[in-house]
């Protein structure tokens, strides 16, 4: 892996004319650049080269989650795991009020942290995740604070803050988003942290902060401070919980749902189950509940987190557009089914941006289009840049043939190893020079190469018994 990252660094100074032209046009500040000819991992390789050269955030929009996963794997190979991140989408096609998606939530929070407080990175976003609304940035930043040695904190208030931020109370902290309290010690595991923190208090004064290994529970390093980050996309304050209850009652009346259903949903949110609420209903906690709190403007968008100097990379714009259309059609069918089934639901716009809104926000950013189809020639000023890839088909065939042979001959290989282990000599009889040379290059079980025995010279051939 280190070798491949070294290749990226070497290629950064490559004389490839397509790469050189791409860097020059980016340097001139062109707003839209089309690139063709890249396939498979070559796309991630060029993105890695750009990131190494530009040292600015890159946002890659992929058609599907599968494409995004593949892109992140390739980028991690070229850049390392600390430079490439995936923003996974919520699975929202269920009308159940409570649908726990903890792993997805923690992964999303790590991305929000990197975009807000971290250095440059490559963030790969499926179009589905880009369309979904997110925790408003100002609310997330309002929760975040530095916790430092010497702080004076009332521990019960600090525990309440952890609970409101989505941390789950456990007896032993082993996973992200958890915290525990034992006497004057509070352990917590922040989503963006590599290891959990152990906070020791003397009265209300924070006396020490240490990171510790979640497996062994042993301390690792002393810290002066750390950034407290939320562990959920809903900051569940009492006021926000009350707002959700009012929104549930208002929406239930609009849908003309039975009173028993309305009261049950409202009671579950009011009594503490808000931490596991279906992300489809996150807007209940942020949207204005009537005219009493007009300052609440609802959920935010991922665009609010994107840096001004970032570059947006559309990986196959045509496929992205088709995927976006399919998502909207699926959502419309889903909401219609929920309406016909007289189930509690919100309109699509409560959790998703429309295609028009996405398109409008995309136009505000500099874009690089990695076309999936062959590009035609355009005018001189906006002509596409085309890369030409070299393929070693023979190598691929050789690797495939070698793998097939290894699978077929494995029983024989094991048998030969057994004979050699018993001290026996194994002799290969080859039908020709080519076969002999191939076998001579195969190492034996002990790592030594087989010894080739030359055949007798034809002119000095031996007589064969029974023949004249």
C-alpha positions as CSV (number, residue, x, y, z in Angstrom):
1,X,0.0,0.0,0.0
2,X,2.9,2.3,0.8
3,X,4.3,1.6,-2.7
4,X,1.1,2.6,-4.4
5,X,0.9,5.9,-2.4
6,X,4.5,6.5,-3.5
7,X,3.4,6.0,-7.1
8,X,0.8,8.7,-6.6
9,X,3.4,11.1,-5.3
10,X,5.7,10.4,-8.2
11,X,2.9,10.7,-10.7
12,X,2.1,14.1,-9.2
13,X,5.1,15.4,-11.2
14,X,4.2,13.4,-14.3
15,X,4.5,14.7,-17.8
16,X,1.2,13.1,-18.9
17,X,-0.3,15.7,-21.2
18,X,-3.9,15.1,-20.1
19,X,-3.0,15.5,-16.4
20,X,-0.9,18.5,-17.1
21,X,-3.7,20.2,-19.0
22,X,-6.2,19.3,-16.2
23,X,-4.0,21.0,-13.6
24,X,-3.4,24.0,-15.8
25,X,-7.2,24.5,-16.4
26,X,-7.9,24.1,-12.7
27,X,-5.2,26.7,-12.0
28,X,-6.9,29.1,-14.4
29,X,-10.0,28.8,-12.3
30,X,-12.3,27.2,-14.9
31,X,-15.7,26.5,-13.4
32,X,-16.6,23.4,-15.4
33,X,-14.1,20.8,-16.7
34,X,-15.1,17.6,-18.5
35,X,-12.8,14.6,-18.4
36,X,-13.1,11.4,-20.4
37,X,-11.3,8.1,-20.9
38,X,-11.0,7.1,-17.2
39,X,-12.4,3.7,-16.1
40,X,-12.5,1.7,-12.9
41,X,-9.8,2.5,-10.4
42,X,-8.2,5.0,-12.8
43,X,-10.8,7.5,-11.8
44,X,-9.8,7.2,-8.1
45,X,-6.2,7.4,-9.1
46,X,-6.6,10.7,-10.9
47,X,-8.7,12.1,-8.0
48,X,-5.9,11.1,-5.6
49,X,-3.4,12.9,-7.9
50,X,-5.5,16.0,-7.8
51,X,-5.8,15.9,-4.1
52,X,-2.1,15.6,-3.6
53,X,-1.5,18.5,-6.0
54,X,-4.3,20.9,-4.9
55,X,-4.3,20.1,-1.1
56,X,-7.9,21.2,-0.9
57,X,-11.1,19.4,-0.1
58,X,-12.6,17.2,-2.9
59,X,-16.2,16.1,-2.8
60,X,-16.9,13.2,-5.1
61,X,-20.6,12.6,-6.0
62,X,-21.2,8.9,-7.0
63,X,-24.4,7.5,-8.6
64,X,-24.9,4.7,-6.1
65,X,-23.7,3.6,-2.7
66,X,-22.0,0.6,-4.3
67,X,-20.0,3.0,-6.6
68,X,-19.2,5.2,-3.6
69,X,-17.9,2.2,-1.6
70,X,-15.6,1.1,-4.5
71,X,-14.3,4.7,-4.9
72,X,-13.5,5.0,-1.2
73,X,-11.7,1.7,-1.2
74,X,-9.5,2.7,-4.2
75,X,-8.8,6.2,-2.7
76,X,-7.9,4.7,0.6
77,X,-5.4,2.5,-1.2
78,X,-3.8,5.5,-2.9
79,X,-4.1,8.1,-0.1
80,X,-4.6,6.2,3.1
81,X,-7.7,5.8,5.2
82,X,-7.3,9.1,7.0
83,X,-7.7,11.1,3.8
84,X,-10.8,9.4,2.2
85,X,-14.3,9.2,3.8
86,X,-17.7,7.9,2.8
87,X,-20.9,9.7,3.8
88,X,-23.4,6.8,3.8
89,X,-27.1,7.6,3.2
90,X,-29.9,6.8,5.6
91,X,-32.2,4.0,4.8
92,X,-35.5,5.9,5.0
93,X,-37.9,3.6,3.2
94,X,-39.9,2.6,6.3
95,X,-42.6,4.5,8.1
96,X,-41.8,3.0,11.5
97,X,-41.3,5.8,13.9
98,X,-38.4,4.1,15.5
99,X,-35.7,2.6,13.3
100,X,-32.2,2.5,14.8
101,X,-29.3,3.0,12.3
102,X,-26.4,3.5,14.7
103,X,-23.4,2.6,12.5
104,X,-24.7,4.8,9.7
105,X,-25.2,7.7,12.1
106,X,-21.7,7.4,13.6
107,X,-20.1,7.3,10.2
108,X,-22.0,10.4,9.1
109,X,-21.0,12.3,12.2
110,X,-17.3,11.5,11.5
111,X,-17.7,13.1,8.1
112,X,-19.4,16.2,9.5
113,X,-16.6,16.5,12.0
114,X,-13.9,16.3,9.3
115,X,-15.7,18.8,7.1
116,X,-16.2,21.3,10.0
117,X,-13.0,21.0,12.0
118,X,-10.6,18.7,10.1
119,X,-8.1,19.3,7.4
120,X,-8.5,18.7,3.6
121,X,-9.9,15.3,2.7
122,X,-11.7,13.5,-0.1
123,X,-15.3,12.9,0.8
124,X,-17.3,10.5,-1.4
125,X,-21.1,11.0,-1.3
126,X,-23.7,8.9,-3.1
127,X,-26.3,11.1,-4.7
128,X,-28.8,9.6,-2.3
129,X,-26.9,11.0,0.7
130,X,-26.5,14.4,-1.0
131,X,-30.3,14.7,-1.4
132,X,-31.0,13.9,2.2
133,X,-31.3,16.7,4.7
134,X,-29.0,16.8,7.7
135,X,-28.5,18.3,11.1
136,X,-28.3,22.1,10.7
137,X,-24.6,23.2,10.9
138,X,-25.3,26.0,13.4
139,X,-27.0,23.6,15.8
140,X,-24.1,21.1,15.6
141,X,-21.5,23.8,16.1
142,X,-23.5,25.2,19.1
143,X,-23.3,21.8,20.8
144,X,-19.5,21.4,20.2
145,X,-17.2,22.7,22.9
146,X,-13.6,22.2,24.2
147,X,-13.3,20.3,27.4
148,X,-10.1,21.2,29.2
149,X,-8.2,20.2,32.3
150,X,-8.9,22.7,35.0
151,X,-12.5,23.3,33.9
152,X,-15.1,23.7,36.6
153,X,-18.1,21.5,35.6
154,X,-21.1,20.3,37.6
155,X,-21.0,16.6,36.8
156,X,-24.8,16.0,36.6
157,X,-25.1,18.9,34.1
158,X,-22.2,17.4,32.1
159,X,-24.0,14.0,32.1
160,X,-27.2,15.6,30.9
161,X,-25.3,17.3,28.1
162,X,-23.9,14.0,27.0
163,X,-27.4,12.4,27.0
164,X,-28.8,15.3,25.0
165,X,-26.0,14.9,22.5
166,X,-26.9,11.3,21.8
167,X,-24.4,9.5,24.0
168,X,-25.8,6.2,25.5
169,X,-25.1,5.5,29.1
170,X,-23.4,2.0,29.7
171,X,-21.5,0.3,32.5
172,X,-18.3,-0.1,30.4
173,X,-17.4,2.1,27.4
174,X,-16.5,-0.1,24.4
175,X,-18.0,1.7,21.4
176,X,-18.3,5.1,19.9
177,X,-21.2,7.2,21.2
178,X,-21.1,5.6,24.7
179,X,-20.4,7.0,28.2
180,X,-20.2,5.7,31.7
181,X,-20.1,7.2,35.2
182,X,-18.2,5.6,38.1
183,X,-17.8,7.9,41.1
184,X,-15.6,10.8,40.1
185,X,-14.7,9.3,36.7
186,X,-16.6,9.8,33.5
187,X,-15.6,7.8,30.4
188,X,-16.9,8.8,27.0
189,X,-16.2,7.8,23.3
190,X,-16.6,10.7,20.9
191,X,-17.5,9.6,17.3
192,X,-14.5,11.3,15.6
193,X,-12.0,10.0,18.2
194,X,-9.7,7.1,17.8
195,X,-10.0,6.1,21.4
196,X,-12.3,7.0,24.3
197,X,-11.5,9.6,27.0
198,X,-11.4,9.2,30.7
199,X,-12.2,12.3,32.8
200,X,-11.3,12.4,36.4
201,X,-12.9,15.0,38.7
202,X,-11.9,16.4,42.0
203,X,-15.2,17.8,43.2
204,X,-16.4,19.9,40.2
205,X,-12.9,20.5,38.8
206,X,-11.7,18.4,35.9
207,X,-8.4,17.1,37.2
208,X,-7.1,15.0,34.3
209,X,-8.0,13.7,30.8
210,X,-6.6,10.5,29.4
211,X,-7.3,8.5,26.3
212,X,-7.6,4.7,27.0
213,X,-7.8,1.5,25.1
214,X,-11.4,0.4,24.9
215,X,-10.4,-3.3,24.8
216,X,-8.0,-3.4,27.7
217,X,-9.4,-0.3,29.5
218,X,-5.8,0.8,30.1
219,X,-4.7,4.4,29.8
220,X,-2.8,5.5,26.7
221,X,-1.9,9.2,26.8
222,X,-2.5,12.3,28.9
223,X,-4.4,15.1,27.2
224,X,-4.9,18.8,27.9
225,X,-8.2,19.1,26.1
226,X,-10.5,17.5,23.6
227,X,-13.5,18.6,21.5
228,X,-16.8,17.3,22.7
229,X,-18.8,16.3,19.6
230,X,-22.4,15.1,19.4
231,X,-23.1,11.4,18.9
232,X,-26.5,11.8,17.2
233,X,-27.9,14.1,14.4
234,X,-30.7,15.1,16.8
235,X,-29.6,17.2,19.8
236,X,-32.4,16.2,22.1
237,X,-32.9,19.1,24.4
238,X,-36.2,19.4,26.3
239,X,-37.4,22.2,24.1
240,X,-36.7,20.2,20.9
241,X,-38.5,17.2,22.3
242,X,-41.5,19.4,23.1
243,X,-41.4,20.7,19.5
244,X,-41.4,17.2,18.1
245,X,-44.5,16.3,20.2
246,X,-46.4,19.4,18.9
247,X,-45.3,18.6,15.3
248,X,-46.5,15.0,15.6
249,X,-50.0,16.1,16.9
250,X,-50.2,18.7,14.1
251,X,-49.3,16.3,11.4
252,X,-51.5,13.6,12.8
253,X,-54.5,16.0,12.6
254,X,-53.6,16.8,9.0
255,X,-53.6,13.1,8.1
256,X,-56.8,12.5,10.2
257,X,-55.2,9.7,12.1
258,X,-57.0,8.1,15.1
259,X,-56.5,9.8,18.4
260,X,-55.0,6.7,19.9
261,X,-52.3,6.6,17.3
262,X,-51.5,10.3,17.7
263,X,-51.3,10.0,21.5
264,X,-49.1,6.9,21.4
265,X,-46.5,8.5,19.0
266,X,-46.4,11.7,21.0
267,X,-46.0,9.8,24.3
268,X,-43.1,7.7,23.0
269,X,-41.2,10.8,21.9
270,X,-42.0,12.7,25.2
271,X,-40.9,9.8,27.4
272,X,-37.4,9.3,26.1
273,X,-37.5,7.2,22.9
274,X,-36.4,10.1,20.7
275,X,-32.9,8.8,20.5
276,X,-34.0,5.9,18.3
277,X,-36.3,7.9,16.0
278,X,-36.4,7.0,12.3
279,X,-34.2,9.6,10.5
280,X,-37.1,10.1,8.1
281,X,-38.7,12.1,11.0
282,X,-35.7,14.1,12.2
283,X,-37.4,17.3,10.8
284,X,-40.0,16.9,13.6
285,X,-37.4,18.1,16.0
286,X,-36.2,21.1,13.9
287,X,-39.2,22.4,11.9
288,X,-41.3,25.2,13.4
289,X,-44.3,23.8,15.2
290,X,-46.8,26.4,13.9
291,X,-46.1,30.2,14.5
292,X,-44.8,29.9,18.0
293,X,-41.1,29.4,17.0
294,X,-40.5,31.0,13.6
295,X,-36.7,31.1,14.1
296,X,-36.5,27.3,13.4
297,X,-36.0,26.8,9.7
298,X,-35.9,23.0,9.7
299,X,-33.1,20.6,8.7
300,X,-29.9,21.8,6.9
301,X,-28.2,20.3,3.9
302,X,-24.8,18.8,3.2
303,X,-24.0,21.9,1.1
304,X,-23.9,23.9,4.3
305,X,-20.8,21.9,5.3
306,X,-18.9,22.0,2.1
307,X,-15.9,24.4,2.1
308,X,-15.9,27.4,-0.2
309,X,-12.6,26.4,-1.8
310,X,-13.6,22.8,-2.4
311,X,-13.8,21.1,-5.8
312,X,-16.9,19.0,-6.7
313,X,-16.2,15.9,-8.7
314,X,-19.2,14.3,-10.5
315,X,-18.4,10.7,-11.2
316,X,-20.4,9.9,-14.3
317,X,-22.9,12.8,-14.4
318,X,-25.4,10.9,-16.6
319,X,-25.5,8.0,-14.2
320,X,-25.9,10.4,-11.2
321,X,-28.9,12.1,-12.9
322,X,-30.6,8.8,-13.6
323,X,-30.0,7.6,-10.0
324,X,-31.5,10.8,-8.7
325,X,-34.6,10.4,-10.8
326,X,-35.0,6.8,-9.6
327,X,-34.7,7.9,-5.9
328,X,-37.4,10.5,-6.4
329,X,-39.7,8.0,-8.1
330,X,-39.1,5.5,-5.3
331,X,-39.9,8.1,-2.6
332,X,-43.1,9.2,-4.3
333,X,-44.3,5.5,-4.4
334,X,-43.2,5.0,-0.8
335,X,-45.1,8.1,0.4
336,X,-48.2,7.2,-1.6
337,X,-48.2,3.7,-0.1
338,X,-47.9,5.2,3.4
339,X,-50.8,7.6,2.6
340,X,-53.0,4.8,1.3
341,X,-52.2,2.7,4.4
342,X,-53.2,5.6,6.7
343,X,-49.8,5.6,8.4
344,X,-48.0,8.5,9.9
345,X,-45.7,10.1,7.4
346,X,-44.2,13.4,6.3
347,X,-43.9,14.8,2.8
348,X,-40.8,14.1,0.8
349,X,-39.6,17.7,1.1
350,X,-39.3,17.2,4.9
351,X,-36.3,14.9,4.6
352,X,-35.1,15.4,1.0
353,X,-34.0,18.1,-1.4
354,X,-35.7,18.2,-4.7
355,X,-33.7,17.6,-7.9
356,X,-34.1,21.3,-8.7
357,X,-32.7,22.3,-5.3
358,X,-29.7,19.9,-5.7
359,X,-29.0,21.3,-9.2
360,X,-29.1,24.9,-8.0
361,X,-26.7,24.2,-5.2
362,X,-24.3,22.3,-7.5
363,X,-24.1,25.2,-9.8
364,X,-22.6,27.3,-7.0
365,X,-19.5,25.1,-6.9
366,X,-16.5,24.4,-9.2
367,X,-17.1,21.1,-10.9
368,X,-15.0,18.4,-12.5
369,X,-17.1,15.9,-14.6
370,X,-15.7,12.4,-15.0
371,X,-17.8,11.3,-18.0
372,X,-18.9,7.7,-18.3
373,X,-19.4,7.9,-22.1
374,X,-17.0,8.9,-24.8
375,X,-16.9,12.6,-25.1
376,X,-17.4,14.4,-28.4
377,X,-15.3,17.4,-29.4
378,X,-16.5,20.8,-28.3
379,X,-15.2,24.3,-28.7
380,X,-11.6,25.1,-28.0
381,X,-12.2,26.9,-24.7
382,X,-14.4,24.2,-23.2
383,X,-13.1,21.1,-24.9
384,X,-13.0,17.9,-22.8
385,X,-9.8,16.4,-21.5
386,X,-9.3,12.9,-22.5
387,X,-7.0,10.4,-20.8
388,X,-5.7,7.3,-22.7
389,X,-5.4,4.1,-20.6
390,X,-3.0,1.3,-21.4
391,X,-4.3,-2.2,-20.7
392,X,-2.2,-5.3,-20.3
393,X,-4.6,-7.9,-21.4
394,X,-1.9,-10.6,-21.6
395,X,-1.0,-10.1,-18.0
396,X,-4.6,-10.4,-16.9
397,X,-4.9,-13.7,-18.8
398,X,-1.7,-15.0,-17.3
399,X,-2.8,-14.2,-13.8
400,X,-6.2,-15.8,-14.4
401,X,-4.6,-18.9,-15.9
402,X,-2.1,-19.2,-13.0
403,X,-5.0,-18.9,-10.5
404,X,-6.9,-21.6,-12.3
405,X,-3.9,-23.9,-12.5
406,X,-3.2,-23.4,-8.8
407,X,-6.7,-24.4,-7.9
408,X,-6.7,-27.5,-10.1
409,X,-3.2,-28.7,-9.0
410,X,-3.6,-28.0,-5.3
411,X,-4.3,-31.6,-4.3
412,X,-1.1,-32.7,-6.2
413,X,0.9,-29.9,-4.5
414,X,-0.2,-31.0,-1.1
415,X,0.8,-34.6,-1.9
416,X,4.2,-33.6,-3.2
417,X,4.8,-31.6,0.0
418,X,4.0,-34.6,2.0
419,X,6.5,-36.7,0.1
420,X,9.2,-34.1,0.5
421,X,8.4,-33.9,4.2
422,X,9.1,-37.6,4.4
423,X,12.5,-37.1,2.9
424,X,11.6,-38.5,-0.5
425,X,12.9,-37.2,-3.8
426,X,10.3,-36.1,-6.4
427,X,11.2,-36.3,-10.1
428,X,9.3,-34.4,-12.8
429,X,9.4,-35.9,-16.2
430,X,8.9,-33.1,-18.8
431,X,7.8,-33.5,-22.3
432,X,9.9,-30.6,-23.7
433,X,12.3,-27.8,-23.0
434,X,9.5,-25.3,-22.3
435,X,7.9,-27.5,-19.7
436,X,11.3,-28.1,-18.1
437,X,12.0,-24.4,-17.8
438,X,8.6,-23.7,-16.3
439,X,9.0,-26.4,-13.6
440,X,12.6,-25.2,-12.9
441,X,11.2,-21.8,-11.8
442,X,8.7,-23.3,-9.3
443,X,10.2,-23.3,-5.7
444,X,9.9,-26.4,-3.7
445,X,8.3,-26.6,-0.3
446,X,11.5,-25.7,1.5
447,X,11.9,-22.6,-0.7
448,X,14.6,-24.0,-3.0
449,X,14.2,-24.3,-6.7
450,X,14.0,-27.8,-8.4
451,X,17.3,-28.9,-9.9
452,X,17.1,-29.3,-13.7
453,X,18.7,-32.4,-15.2
454,X,19.8,-32.0,-18.8
455,X,18.7,-34.8,-21.2
456,X,21.6,-36.8,-22.8
457,X,23.0,-35.4,-26.1
458,X,21.3,-37.1,-29.1
459,X,24.6,-38.2,-30.5
460,X,25.5,-39.8,-27.2
461,X,22.2,-41.4,-26.8
462,X,21.9,-44.6,-24.8
463,X,20.5,-47.8,-26.3
464,X,17.2,-48.9,-25.1
465,X,16.9,-52.6,-24.1
466,X,14.9,-54.6,-26.6
467,X,15.8,-52.3,-29.5
468,X,18.7,-52.5,-31.9
